[in-house]
Amino acid sequence: MTGYDLVLFGATGFTGALTAEYLARQLPAHGSWALAGRDRAKLEAVRDRLGPAHSALPLLHADVTDAASLREIATSAKVVINAVGPYLTYGEPLVAACAEAGTDYVDLTGEPEFFDRMYVRHHETARRTGARLVHACGFDSIPHDLGVFYTVKQLPEGVPLRISGQVRVSATVSGGTFATALTSFSRLVPLVRAARDRARLEPRSERKVRAELGVPHRDAGRWQMPLLTIDPQIVALSGRLIDCYGPDFRYRHYASFETLPSAIGAAAGVGALAVLAQLPPLRKALSGLRKPGDGPDEDRRAQSWFKVRFVGEGGGKRVVTEVAGGDPGYDEAAKMLAESALCLAFDDLAPAAGQLSPAAAMGDALLARLVDAGLMFRVVPQAR
Ligand SMILES: NC(=O)c1ccc[n+]([C@@H]2O[C@H](COP(=O)([O-])OP(=O)(O)OC[C@H]3O[C@@H](n4cnc5c(N)ncnc54)[C@H](OP(=O)(O)O)[C@@H]3O)[C@@H](O)[C@H]2O)c1
């Protein structure tokens, strides 16, 4: 029985609460929604912060360890928003419940292993029931996936396309994001295994689609360093699912730095964290550095920003585009997550089911929503 347009699971977390605030402002008057979580008192506190207009907002009990409670939220909603992470630890039971119930699902994962495992275990069920499972609807990977989608649209159709994304960020991370990064770093072997399992199952595209690891180089007066995140995987899924990406599509993903020492320093910092996360006692000690539920305050978030520059080439044309916005990890991630859920719930979209990328599930409709919501997508004029 579908009762709500949207149910937000994990509304008591740092990003979940920001998503609740965004939905409270943006949900259409005819829309219905509910907050879900395991702690009633915390849910009430989040609802109180939304103001008196939302005092009757339903609160649903749901716990990751209680499959029946997840089935209940999956069958009560058109779209379920999952803000409970690390997703490798907590995510699968809700994906399973939504796939079984034929309910659309969005989350904020940036964990490649989780993305691949959910494909292996739940894609076919979702295809059968009609559920759209759309992972990575936060900063991972909406700006990159929709940015590439926007760039492809500026290039000729039916020709090989080469696109690279160059990411710049100024921001700090929450306890949940830090815990998620540590969990991911500690699982390098399962990560490779999950990718191999997916590759065995996924039908080959008739078109060539590659997300390749680039090499460090200088472009646009900056150092571009290969960036190993979930984003190239999501872009590659779009490449396989969306025909206008052409007969031979290649994507490369970079972090962009002003100076070589800052590029080397960032690579060394991530490398050191990845090495330390392999040892359980050190991982435990590191996880104490940031508490679940904590995150950057409003002032810090107001000073945070991101810019992604895309260079696209194909059919003799070269185009440079840019996607930009404010605090990538939280304010903008909550906005992207909420707009993705609103898009699935209320917009007229081409039929699709199974595990989908944001661009493949929602394409132009989501792009229009993000622009209306204040994210910038533009073609950068080039000197002749
Ligand atoms: N890709 C992106 O752009 C992006 C941006 C932001 C966050 N994220 C990801 O989103 C996830 C959440 O981050 P966050 O900083 O918001 O984390 P957080 O503040 O620690 O929140 C975690 C949430 O999970 C809930 N939870 C934990 N165990 C649960 C259980 N057994 N049953 C039900 N709920 C449970 C917590 O509920 P309680 O309040 O009851 O403890 C809380 O609501 C992380 O994986 C993070 O990496 C991604």
Ligand as a Chemical Component Dictionary entry (heavy atoms), coordinates in Angstrom:
data_LIG
# 
_chem_comp.id                   LIG 
_chem_comp.type                 NON-POLYMER 
_chem_comp.pdbx_formal_charge   0 
_chem_comp.three_letter_code    LIG 
# 
loop_
_chem_comp_atom.comp_id 
_chem_comp_atom.atom_id 
_chem_comp_atom.alt_atom_id 
_chem_comp_atom.type_symbol 
_chem_comp_atom.charge 
_chem_comp_atom.model_Cartn_x 
_chem_comp_atom.model_Cartn_y 
_chem_comp_atom.model_Cartn_z 
_chem_comp_atom.pdbx_ordinal 
LIG N1  N1  N 0  28.004 11.578 -1.435 1  
LIG C1  C1  C 0  27.824 12.663 -0.752 2  
LIG O1  O1  O 0  27.857 13.751 -1.264 3  
LIG C2  C2  C 0  27.534 12.555 0.712  4  
LIG C3  C3  C 0  27.280 13.698 1.444  5  
LIG C4  C4  C 0  26.976 13.571 2.793  6  
LIG C5  C5  C 0  26.931 12.310 3.375  7  
LIG N2  N2  N 1  27.196 11.218 2.611  8  
LIG C6  C6  C 0  27.105 9.872  3.185  9  
LIG O2  O2  O 0  25.861 9.752  3.822  10 
LIG C7  C7  C 0  25.973 8.914  4.951  11 
LIG C8  C8  C 0  25.434 9.670  6.175  12 
LIG O3  O3  O 0  26.326 10.715 6.513  13 
LIG P1  P1  P 0  26.040 11.647 7.770  14 
LIG O4  O4  O 0  27.220 12.507 7.969  15 
LIG O5  O5  O -1 24.705 12.280 7.599  16 
LIG O6  O6  O 0  25.996 10.515 8.912  17 
LIG P2  P2  P 0  25.460 10.585 10.409 18 
LIG O7  O7  O 0  25.251 11.995 10.849 19 
LIG O8  O8  O 0  26.365 9.719  11.209 20 
LIG O9  O9  O 0  24.009 9.901  10.298 21 
LIG C9  C9  C 0  23.825 8.525  10.180 22 
LIG C10 C10 C 0  22.345 8.199  10.242 23 
LIG O10 O10 O 0  22.232 6.764  10.189 24 
LIG C11 C11 C 0  21.332 6.362  11.212 25 
LIG N3  N3  N 0  21.557 4.979  11.637 26 
LIG C12 C12 C 0  22.705 4.411  12.027 27 
LIG N4  N4  N 0  22.470 3.112  12.345 28 
LIG C13 C13 C 0  21.138 2.895  12.132 29 
LIG C14 C14 C 0  20.284 1.766  12.276 30 
LIG N5  N5  N 0  20.722 0.582  12.725 31 
LIG N6  N6  N 0  18.979 1.897  11.925 32 
LIG C15 C15 C 0  18.500 3.058  11.496 33 
LIG N7  N7  N 0  19.252 4.169  11.354 34 
LIG C16 C16 C 0  20.565 4.068  11.665 35 
LIG C17 C17 C 0  21.584 7.352  12.339 36 
LIG O11 O11 O 0  20.489 7.279  13.244 37 
LIG P3  P3  P 0  20.637 7.791  14.791 38 
LIG O12 O12 O 0  20.515 9.279  14.727 39 
LIG O13 O13 O 0  19.501 7.132  15.460 40 
LIG O14 O14 O 0  21.998 7.368  15.281 41 
LIG C18 C18 C 0  21.626 8.643  11.524 42 
LIG O15 O15 O 0  20.303 9.049  11.193 43 
LIG C19 C19 C 0  27.456 8.546  5.054  44 
LIG O16 O16 O 0  27.650 7.295  4.445  45 
LIG C20 C20 C 0  28.157 9.618  4.250  46 
LIG O17 O17 O 0  29.369 9.192  3.674  47 
LIG C21 C21 C 0  27.492 11.310 1.300  48 
# 
loop_
_chem_comp_bond.comp_id 
_chem_comp_bond.atom_id_1 
_chem_comp_bond.atom_id_2 
_chem_comp_bond.value_order 
_chem_comp_bond.pdbx_ordinal 
LIG N1  C1  SING 1  
LIG C1  O1  DOUB 2  
LIG C1  C2  SING 3  
LIG C2  C3  SING 4  
LIG C2  C21 DOUB 5  
LIG C3  C4  DOUB 6  
LIG C4  C5  SING 7  
LIG C5  N2  DOUB 8  
LIG N2  C6  SING 9  
LIG N2  C21 SING 10 
LIG C6  O2  SING 11 
LIG C6  C20 SING 12 
LIG O2  C7  SING 13 
LIG C7  C8  SING 14 
LIG C7  C19 SING 15 
LIG C8  O3  SING 16 
LIG O3  P1  SING 17 
LIG P1  O4  DOUB 18 
LIG P1  O5  SING 19 
LIG P1  O6  SING 20 
LIG O6  P2  SING 21 
LIG P2  O7  DOUB 22 
LIG P2  O8  SING 23 
LIG P2  O9  SING 24 
LIG O9  C9  SING 25 
LIG C9  C10 SING 26 
LIG C10 O10 SING 27 
LIG C10 C18 SING 28 
LIG O10 C11 SING 29 
LIG C11 N3  SING 30 
LIG C11 C17 SING 31 
LIG N3  C12 SING 32 
LIG N3  C16 SING 33 
LIG C12 N4  DOUB 34 
LIG N4  C13 SING 35 
LIG C13 C14 SING 36 
LIG C13 C16 DOUB 37 
LIG C14 N5  SING 38 
LIG C14 N6  DOUB 39 
LIG N6  C15 SING 40 
LIG C15 N7  DOUB 41 
LIG N7  C16 SING 42 
LIG C17 O11 SING 43 
LIG C17 C18 SING 44 
LIG O11 P3  SING 45 
LIG P3  O12 DOUB 46 
LIG P3  O13 SING 47 
LIG P3  O14 SING 48 
LIG C18 O15 SING 49 
LIG C19 O16 SING 50 
LIG C19 C20 SING 51 
LIG C20 O17 SING 52 
# 
